[in-house]
Amino acid sequence: MATQHNQGYARATQWQQSWLSQAAQRWMYREASKRDLRLDFLRGLCIFIMVVDHIGGYSPLREITGGNIFFVSAAEGFVFISGLLLGGVYRRIIEREGFRSALLKALRRARTLYILTVTLTFMLAYITWWIGAPWAKPEEIANPLTFALHLLTLRTSYPFTDVLALYTLLIIGAPLALGLLYRGWTWALLAGSWALWLLYQISPYAAGQPLPTIHSFHPAAWQIYFVHAMALGYHRQRVAAWFHSLSHRALFGWLALLFGVLLAIHVSSGALLAPVVGDNVGGFMQAVFLKNPVRVGRLVAALIVFPLAYMVVTYCWLPLRNVMGWLLLPLGQNSLYSYTMHLPIIVLWVALFASIPGVTTAQQVLNALTQLVAVLLLWLMVRSRFLFGIVPR
């Protein structure tokens, strides 16, 4: 009897493994061009999450997106993927046209981002003050000349454009990172990145020079995502060869298990850690998972979530592309434009509607519909190439 049971279990296990293997072979991503559509898809997902988290009040969609309170946010994903793509793209430029050409293109990109960030921040600050947005800062914009000077020197950040300011500063510093990668000093680059991150954890004011007044998305801390992603993108062929040598089934299993642990900690608001950390669960969560200083727990969470997301998209590419590719791929392929154009949608929503907290079911449904309409409006702008000649992509 036991033998029959074991044989039945073995056949079931064999069938399950065979089915998984066939599904993986049928669904998995296959490169059709030099452009990695998986990264476009994931970057589009980051844009989707940002729009949902920035517009309206609470809705069931924020249970899916994390509501900007999970241990990894769309901002980290956006910064990481941007660095990954930049490292790969500029390596090809260096190999094809030389380092000088890559340097000039990086500097031109930084100039474009700088103009966009300063212009958007100045406009957004005064428009949101005029319409009475809750995040407006009248004390900062009371003197237009002083405010403009702070913007021009990137010594201040503003809600919703603070990510663009971070991105601009990272691109300004990218040529230095490219130079080190080009000369084969990858480990020096990574060691410097960790040293700067660690200094910011110990003494934010000292590490924050010459921009100590930026308190959210400070480049001294957030560069650790971008720099490591640049290194991965620059050495992508070597990293891919090492990655393919691993057991993907075992790796996926461990990553999924660790992601489950993160979810359990998040859902319990850290209560699961009480037997280990004692009564000060809140203090521990702040010390380990606080977002803007990029505490160590967020780095561990990113190390779990990023490869897991990439593996899911790789092995489930066909169904994911068929169901959501029409929406996420255009947003991801025009990510800078998508992020920029979601800002006037936020302003329009605040100007026309009062804040809906999402306490009742009806309010939650209304918020979810508002967020979906905003995403679709952004998608229509991309598809119709609205202001493509003006807004950078």
ABEGO torsion letter per residue (X at the ends): XAAAAAAAAAAAAAAAAAAAAAAAAAABBBBABABBAAAAAAAAAAAAAAAAAABEBBBAAAAAAGGGABABBAAAAAAAAAAAAAAAAAAAAAAAAEAAAAAAAAAAAAAAAAAAAAAAAAAAAAAAAAAGBAABBAAAAABAAAAAAAAAAGABBBBGAAAAAAAAAAAAAAAAAAAAAAAGAAAAAAAAAAAAAAAAAABAAAAAOABAABABGBAAAAAAAAAAAAAAAAAAAAAAAAAAABBAAAAAAAAAAAAAAAAAAAAAGGAAAAAAAEABAAAAAAAAABAAAGBAAAAAAAAAAAAAAAAAAAAAAAAAAAAAAAAAAAAAABAAAAAAAAAAAAAAAAAABBBBAGABAAAAAAAAAAAAAAAAAAAAAAAAGBGAAABBX
